[in-house]
């Protein structure tokens, strides 16, 4: 790929690029389209220096350096394995393709040389024809604006958000489009493009805001343009989700004082004595002390969360369908409707079997590391809880639960941030082992591995809290232990949903603030500073103030472009936070929206000012990312069904109200969910060391479970209420999953993938192209006939003149003969 907008700076053996304008070869005529950088060792002798200058002169005049091999001294650089030899060979192959090169080793940056590359217009035309690029013709036509419902909604959203957009002048009316056709050198006269019209200048206003992805597409290519288009649509779609989430949260705030279960827990006359939360050091406690947790849990565990889960499942389906339509519209506007990726990889599984086995083993090992770390955090919570209960400070003892939950969530966040970087490097190494044959295959395999590892890394602690914590604990007198000393932890009386919300919010906000935003700008600047230091810029900075660097010299210190995988990955993980556990955290869409408003601007600034310009690449869709999004959206329906059914108290409340409540209300629900335990049945050595902490001896304590009381014929056995609740929970999962997926499929069926107006415009464009070529052929035939007719008339006139001349000559001859006679 060759950039015709301005030179691209690149380093050998890497795809690190940046562009600028108005730079030419030494002749002042040939524009620099691409710049390569490489390390240079300055020779000590004057002869070598003169030879270097001589070779630069050869390059600038367009002569081939191979004709001057005899002038080059024999040294280690002439060996086939040396970097200099490979570089010369690489440059020779570039010249063989028709590119023109010019070396520049006398730069202001010590130890760095540059090779400027110019692509002649004939080469660009040849490559455009080989790549089947669509180019605009001189024929223009009017595009009719669609009047569909989705287009009206999009137009309304654009008008609402218009004050946020800077004003960018349009070069042509929006309803006018050039007729496009696959470029052909034979039909070059039909196209609108010439040498000068391909130059795209990135103005300051584009630098201000990135939602004008069409400008970014022209400057960075369709692949990056599609990323910004997708990010812009995703951010817009988060607006309604955020509004509904805030309404659900406000509903919880408004009804917390009317919530009967939390009122029963917080009632001052509540004398329910609860069993110890840990062995020996923990004592009996009053249920009323869990008042704050119960009230806070209602903010996220209320009937509105069920509605919000259904809404978010439909929202995800709407987002996917809306993106397909937007993508199709962009394909039409960007002339990509006929583009097909021709990269096809033929797999040979026998040759790559060792690499595949290594990949599987390493992936399982990395996932095992994630599970091990989560298990370590569990042990930290258990041991820290026991240690804090032994504290002599009453304030510390009163805030044990909050302290342990918060610190454990922060530890999980730090580990997630560290392992994200490790897993990214491991995924790339594993992909290299497979030796994919095409860039597309390499990218897709890298994306898949990175997503699997980072998904498990981000969501394993959350999945544990949502579905496993508090369920593998046993009961008083028969608890489950890890390593025979660590008793499995229980959920607070308000349920595990509150702790799930804490873990989810800290992980999501921490990743967005630290990883997505702070690292987004901080790391490129830090790496740029390190490059300055390594290139001995301490002595060079003063010179930089006096002599301005060339654009490509300044761009050498920018961060190389590492692909769009990190950008997409952080958004896909965020999409998981927004959809997977949204039943426990309805404010997730709001925090995602606020983050993306900043993210889209930081990405714009990073691409324009912090990174070398990437090679422009064509793409008609976002590739494997779309399939990952669909997979996450489908899994989100199942996970939210289980969160509502098993993690929250929604199902137990409904079962009690309609099956066991005497008056059909929620009065008595708390007592219904608590079982009885005789404290004399504690295992020896597991009972509390302070049985009189409440001021009186305790004979019966309560714990949250559905079990028979100690005075029944089957003490501590699972009661029939447990099986009734379990049956309803499983039924709810099945019904919720099938109903929501059916509704999503209906949305998918109702919304066509291709907008009707785009389908009509594509058909119209085909007709206009046929008309254009027919007129061209008719014109050619007419010109040919005119030329044939003109030649015929000329031949006829010439023939008459010849006949008259011959007749005159004959009569003259006859006269002369007569006179002679």
Buried (B, 14 or more C-beta within 10 A) or exposed (E): BBBBBBBBBBBBEEBBBBBBBEBBBBEEEBBBBBBBBBEBEEBEEEEBBEBBEEBBEBBBEBEEBEEEEEEBEEEEBEEEEEEBBBBBEBBEEBBEEEBBBBBBBEBBBEEBBBBBBBBBEEBBBBBBBEBBBBBBBEBBBEBEEBEBEBBEEBEEBEEEBEEEEEEBEEEEEEEEBBBBBBBBEEBBEBBBBEEEEBEBEBEEBBBBBBBBBBBBBBBBBBBBBBBBBBBBBBBBBBBBBBEBBBBBBEBBEEBBEEBBBBBBBBEEEBEBBBBBBBBBBBBBBBBBBBBBBBBBBBBBBBBBBBBBBBBBBBBBBBBBBBBBBBBBBBBBBBBBBEBEEEEEEEEEEEEBEEBEEBBEEBBEEBBEBBEEBBEEBBBBBBBBBBEBBEEEEEEBBEEBBBBBBBBBBBBBBEBBBEBBEEBBEBBBEBBEBBEBBEEBBBBBBBBBBBBBBBBBBBBBBBBBBBBEBBEEBEBBBEBEBBEEEBBBBBBBBBBBBBBBBBBBBBBBBBBBBBBBBEBBBEEBEEBEEEBBEEBEBEEBEEEBEEEEBBBBBBBBBBBBBBBBBBBBBBBBBBBBBBBBBBBBBBBBBBBBBBBBEBBBBBBBBBBBEBBBBBBBEBBBBBBBBBEBBEEBBBBBBBBBBBBBBBBBBBBBBBBBBEEEBEEEEBBBBBEBBBBBBBBEBBEEEBBBEEBEBBEEEBEBBBBBBBBBBBEEEEBBEBBEBBEBBBEBBEEBBEEBBEBBBEBBEEBBEEBBEBBEBBBEBBEBBEEBBEEBEEEEEEEEEEEEEEEEEEEEEEEEEEEEEEEEEEEEEEEEEEEEEEEEE
